[in-house]
Amino acid sequence: MNKTFICILGALLVSAASSVAQDTDPRFMSAFTEDFNSSKPEYFGMGGSSFRYSCGVDSFTEKDTKVMLLRINPDDPAGAGRGPEISTAKSTHFGTYSARFRVPDIQKVQPNTGAVSGYFTYRFTRGYGLSEIDIEVLIADPRIIYLGTWTSDPENVNNLQRVGRTINLATGQILYTNYRSYHDGNRNHDFNKDDDAALSPRTIPAIEGFDASKQFYTYGFDWYPDRLTWWIEHPETGEKIVLWDYKGTTPNFSGIPQSPTTYLFNFWHTDNWPVDTNPKSVEKPAYPYTLEIDWMKYEPYDELNIRWREQNNW
């Protein structure tokens, strides 16, 4: 082979490789999968007493599966972050997030329990506002899944703005897709019925027998600067079912977080947020109900993240 051709080919390969940005910023998490097989998580820290956590233990319901247990304490006060919570020490940003977990089955013991399992990102940065993306299951009705994203006034985390969708995955029924903002008194508003960017998909296939407390399911979301796509894997086919592909706007904001965040999972008592199908479900947990996490994964979109930091002098 001609030496000149070899040199040119080598230069092209080097050029092509360098065109794919790789994020080496030490402030940020690289791609990882936390399998929770050891006695302590590798990528997550734990807050609060050891009673709340067990890592690398056998699943209650699935043979040969090691899990992370988040155990709610009946004495925990109500409120997000008051129960067990795990979080990354470093920041995360645009990327694909996914997890496989099972919430506790309390239907025969205390069906009106007020408790929330939260799989999410969260961070407030002054000058940029709140950056939060959620997948939540209220264990009083584990057929229902809540999807949402929160942003805020850049200088005040209490001036909140939310877009959200609530779905009964056992029936495929979209209960509602709406938004609310401090700009208009935090009233709920439905999106315009012709707004495909906010309402896609308009129908969702039912997952027969779906119950987030009966078995593990894999949930996830893809976060881009101008788009958020939530999804679930079908437990039998492995097909990725898109639950909400949000590219919309509201009269006051896009509703899509922009700034870096932290990756978390928590489990907490609520005394003022009943599941839509059971208005009585705000009782304090009577027992130390336990949630199981098989794994959590993060796949950053390095080029988008580097570009955002360059543009925002982060």
Secondary structure, 3 states (H helix, E strand, C coil): CCHHHHHHHHHHHHHHHHCCCCCCCCCECCCEEECCCCCCCCCEEEECCHHHEEEEEECCCCCCCEEEEEECCCCCCCCCCCCCEEEECCEECCEEEEEEEECCCCCCCCCCECEEEEEEEEEEECCCEEEEEEEEEECCCCCEEEEEEEEEECCEEEEEEEEEEEEECCCCEEEEEEEEEHHHCCCCEECCCCCHHHHCCCCCCCCCCCCCCCCCEEEEEEEECCEEEEEEECCCCCCEEEEEEECCCCCCCCCCCCCCECEEEEEEECCCCCCCCCCCCCECCCCCCEEEEEEEEEEECHHHHHHHHHHHCC
